[in-house]
Amino acid sequence: MSLIERSNFQTYSLIVVSPMFGLFFLLGLNRGLEEWLFHRDKKVYYYEWLGSFMNLITFFIILIGEQ
């Protein structure tokens, strides 16, 4: 595999994976917001927000690893 093909593959894989991580991040934020609005006393929203930020951190680790 030449250098040009390799860089195109990395760029393509990043473009394909980015929306998936963005979707999971926004889903976690949305669920956490709903839990915060309706069940604020149970504090379940912390788990949703933590999961959302873990998805974001995982995306950045993969992004750094591909470069």
Backbone hydrogen bonds in HBPLUS format (Angstrom, degrees):
<---DONOR---> <-ACCEPTOR-->    atom                        ^
c    i                          cat <-CA-CA->   ^        H-A-AA   ^      H-
h    n   atom  resd res      DA  || num        DHA   H-A  angle D-A-AA Bond
n    s   type  num  typ     dist DA aas  dist angle  dist       angle   num
A0006-ARG N   A0002-SER O   2.99 MM   4  6.17 154.4  2.05 147.2 155.0     1
A0007-SER N   A0003-LEU O   3.02 MM   4  6.20 160.6  2.05 147.6 151.6     2
A0008-ASN N   A0004-ILE O   3.07 MM   4  6.24 156.3  2.13 147.1 153.7     3
A0009-PHE N   A0005-GLU O   2.98 MM   4  6.13 152.0  2.06 144.1 151.6     4
A0010-GLN N   A0006-ARG O   3.01 MM   4  6.28 158.4  2.06 149.6 154.9     5
A0011-THR N   A0007-SER O   3.01 MM   4  6.16 160.5  2.05 145.4 150.7     6
A0012-TYR N   A0008-ASN O   2.90 MM   4  6.01 158.3  1.95 144.6 151.2     7
A0013-SER N   A0009-PHE O   2.85 MM   4  6.03 160.7  1.89 150.8 155.8     8
A0014-LEU N   A0010-GLN O   3.03 MM   4  6.15 151.6  2.12 142.8 150.2     9
A0015-ILE N   A0011-THR O   3.00 MM   4  6.22 153.2  2.07 146.4 153.7    10
A0016-VAL N   A0012-TYR O   2.98 MM   4  6.21 149.7  2.08 147.7 155.9    11
A0017-VAL N   A0013-SER O   2.99 MM   4  6.05 155.1  2.05 143.9 150.3    12
A0018-SER N   A0014-LEU O   2.99 MM   4  5.88 153.6  2.07 146.0 151.7    13
A0020-MET N   A0017-VAL O   3.14 MM   3  5.43 122.3  2.49 105.8 120.1    14
A0021-PHE N   A0017-VAL O   3.23 MM   4  6.57 161.9  2.26 160.3 164.7    15
A0022-GLY N   A0018-SER O   2.94 MM   4  6.14 159.1  1.99 154.1 160.9    16
A0023-LEU N   A0019-PRO O   2.84 MM   4  5.97 152.3  1.92 143.8 150.8    17
A0024-PHE N   A0020-MET O   3.04 MM   4  6.34 164.5  2.07 151.8 155.1    18
A0025-PHE N   A0021-PHE O   2.92 MM   4  6.06 156.0  1.98 147.4 154.3    19
A0026-LEU N   A0022-GLY O   2.97 MM   4  6.14 166.1  1.99 149.5 153.0    20
A0027-LEU N   A0023-LEU O   2.84 MM   4  6.00 152.6  1.92 149.6 157.9    21
A0028-GLY N   A0024-PHE O   3.08 MM   4  6.20 159.8  2.12 144.2 148.7    22
A0029-LEU N   A0025-PHE O   3.08 MM   4  6.38 156.1  2.13 146.8 153.5    23
A0030-ASN N   A0026-LEU O   2.88 MM   4  6.02 157.0  1.94 145.6 152.2    24
A0031-ARG N   A0027-LEU O   2.91 MM   4  6.13 165.7  1.93 153.3 156.7    25
A0032-GLY N   A0028-GLY O   2.95 MM   4  6.03 160.0  1.99 144.3 150.5    26
A0033-LEU N   A0029-LEU O   2.90 MM   4  6.07 150.5  1.99 144.2 152.2    27
A0034-GLU N   A0030-ASN O   2.96 MM   4  6.24 158.3  2.01 150.0 155.7    28
A0035-GLU N   A0031-ARG O   2.89 MM   4  6.15 161.0  1.92 151.8 157.1    29
A0036-TRP N   A0032-GLY O   2.87 MM   4  5.99 149.7  1.97 140.8 149.8    30
A0037-LEU N   A0033-LEU O   2.92 MM   4  6.14 148.5  2.02 145.4 153.3    31
A0038-PHE N   A0034-GLU O   3.01 MM   4  6.16 162.9  2.03 153.1 156.9    32
A0039-HIS N   A0035-GLU O   2.80 MM   4  5.20 152.3  1.87 135.9 145.0    33
A0042-LYS N   A0039-HIS O   3.33 MM   3  5.73 141.4  2.49 107.2 116.2    34
A0047-TYR N   A0044-VAL O   3.06 MM   3  5.78 137.1  2.25 118.5 126.8    35
A0049-TRP N   A0045-TYR O   2.99 MM   4  6.20 167.7  2.01 156.6 159.6    36
A0050-LEU N   A0046-TYR O   2.89 MM   4  5.96 154.9  1.95 144.8 152.4    37
A0051-GLY N   A0047-TYR O   2.96 MM   4  6.09 160.5  2.00 144.9 150.0    38
A0052-SER N   A0048-GLU O   2.96 MM   4  6.16 151.0  2.05 144.0 152.3    39
A0053-PHE N   A0049-TRP O   2.98 MM   4  6.22 159.9  2.03 149.1 153.5    40
A0054-MET N   A0050-LEU O   2.92 MM   4  6.11 143.1  2.06 144.0 154.8    41
A0055-ASN N   A0051-GLY O   3.04 MM   4  6.29 148.4  2.14 142.2 149.7    42
A0056-LEU N   A0052-SER O   3.13 MM   4  6.47 151.3  2.21 141.5 149.3    43
A0057-ILE N   A0053-PHE O   2.92 MM   4  6.15 158.0  1.97 144.9 150.4    44
A0058-THR N   A0054-MET O   2.90 MM   4  6.06 157.5  1.95 145.7 152.0    45
A0059-PHE N   A0055-ASN O   2.98 MM   4  6.21 153.3  2.06 145.0 151.8    46
A0060-PHE N   A0056-LEU O   3.07 MM   4  6.40 157.7  2.13 148.3 153.7    47
A0061-ILE N   A0057-ILE O   2.96 MM   4  6.24 150.5  2.05 148.4 156.8    48
A0062-ILE N   A0058-THR O   2.99 MM   4  6.25 159.0  2.04 149.7 154.9    49
A0063-LEU N   A0059-PHE O   2.82 MM   4  6.03 154.4  1.88 147.8 156.0    50
A0064-ILE N   A0060-PHE O   2.91 MM   4  6.05 160.1  1.95 145.8 150.1    51
A0065-GLY N   A0061-ILE O   2.95 MM   4  6.06 153.1  2.02 142.0 150.2    52
A0066-GLU N   A0062-ILE O   3.06 MM   4  6.22 138.5  2.24 145.0 153.8    53
A0067-GLN N   A0064-ILE O   3.29 MM   3  5.50 150.1  2.38 102.6 111.1    54
